[in-house]
Amino acid sequence: MKLIGRNHSPYVRRVAVALQLAGVPYDQEFWGLFSDADLIRTVSPMRRVPALVLDDGAVLVDSGAILDYLADVHGPGAIGLPATGPDRRAVTQVVAWALACVDKMIAAAQEKGNRPPELIQHDLVGRIEAQAQVGFAELERRLGGDWFVGGGLTQADATVAIMVSFAGFFAPGLIAPGRYPRLQGLVERVEALPAFQATFPR
Ligand SMILES: N[C@@H](CCC(=O)N[C@@H](CS)C(=O)NCC(=O)O)C(=O)O
């Protein structure tokens, strides 16, 4: 089994973390989106990551679809997903909020990074970043204790920690120090775990 992409991508990293949590052996090609575009296309024709190459040669794309596959084969609990019921709904909703924050960070960066300075639509950037702040604030509100749901790590904690860590290097300043103390505490707890140490972007 081979994972394609660098853990700087929060989507790639959530797959890497899920593989680690489930104890699935895998190799990883740390190909860069731009520097290794041709290599990525040989596996993922739209040049998107993550892609997961299975042992029979099948290629899975999209982190959500890949996690669904892992949950199907290894059981949802193996990747920190409650099997059913209110806990599962709560976890998948937190994951959805966290991934929406990632989408907004990337959208703002694309607007800022791909235009001459005089053509950047600052009002649009402001609106997008405000949407991300709504997402962060909602996640801060939902984190009542050490973990989002139940007494231990779930995909909710994993995805939020990956997202907040990503914000730290991808959109520095977007999360002002001290603004979301519960999320910050979560990141410190989660990033210390082996699956996260093993996948920290380098
Ligand atoms: N919904 C997808 C999003 C994947 C995604 O946006 N990956 C980025 C890297 S962070 C990418 O490949 N971007 C290149 C592109 O879309 O052209 C997932 O969950 O895997």
The ligand as an SDF file (V2000), in Angstrom:
LIG
                    3D

 20 19  0  0  0  0  0  0  0  0999 V2000
  -11.4730   16.6940   -0.9430 N   0  0  0  0  0  0  0  0  0  0  0  0
  -10.1180   16.3080   -1.1990 C   0  0  0  0  0  0  0  0  0  0  0  0
   -9.2420   17.5310   -1.2570 C   0  0  0  0  0  0  0  0  0  0  0  0
   -7.8080   17.1920   -1.6640 C   0  0  0  0  0  0  0  0  0  0  0  0
   -7.0260   18.4290   -2.0000 C   0  0  0  0  0  0  0  0  0  0  0  0
   -7.5520   19.5380   -2.1720 O   0  0  0  0  0  0  0  0  0  0  0  0
   -5.7280   18.2280   -2.1120 N   0  0  0  0  0  0  0  0  0  0  0  0
   -4.8680   19.3210   -2.4790 C   0  0  0  0  0  0  0  0  0  0  0  0
   -3.5790   19.2650   -1.6740 C   0  0  0  0  0  0  0  0  0  0  0  0
   -3.8170   19.9350   -0.0650 S   0  0  0  0  0  0  0  0  0  0  0  0
   -4.5490   19.1950   -3.9450 C   0  0  0  0  0  0  0  0  0  0  0  0
   -4.2840   18.1040   -4.4310 O   0  0  0  0  0  0  0  0  0  0  0  0
   -4.5700   20.3130   -4.6750 N   0  0  0  0  0  0  0  0  0  0  0  0
   -4.2270   20.3500   -6.0410 C   0  0  0  0  0  0  0  0  0  0  0  0
   -5.4050   20.6070   -6.9230 C   0  0  0  0  0  0  0  0  0  0  0  0
   -6.5530   20.4130   -6.4990 O   0  0  0  0  0  0  0  0  0  0  0  0
   -5.1660   20.9940   -8.0440 O   0  0  0  0  0  0  0  0  0  0  0  0
   -9.6390   15.3320   -0.1090 C   0  0  0  0  0  0  0  0  0  0  0  0
  -10.2650   15.3080    0.9640 O   0  0  0  0  0  0  0  0  0  0  0  0
   -8.6950   14.5710   -0.3470 O   0  0  0  0  0  0  0  0  0  0  0  0
  1  2  1  0
  2  3  1  0
  2 18  1  0
  3  4  1  0
  4  5  1  0
  5  6  2  0
  5  7  1  0
  7  8  1  0
  8  9  1  0
  8 11  1  0
  9 10  1  0
 11 12  2  0
 11 13  1  0
 13 14  1  0
 14 15  1  0
 15 16  2  0
 15 17  1  0
 18 19  2  0
 18 20  1  0
M  END
$$$$
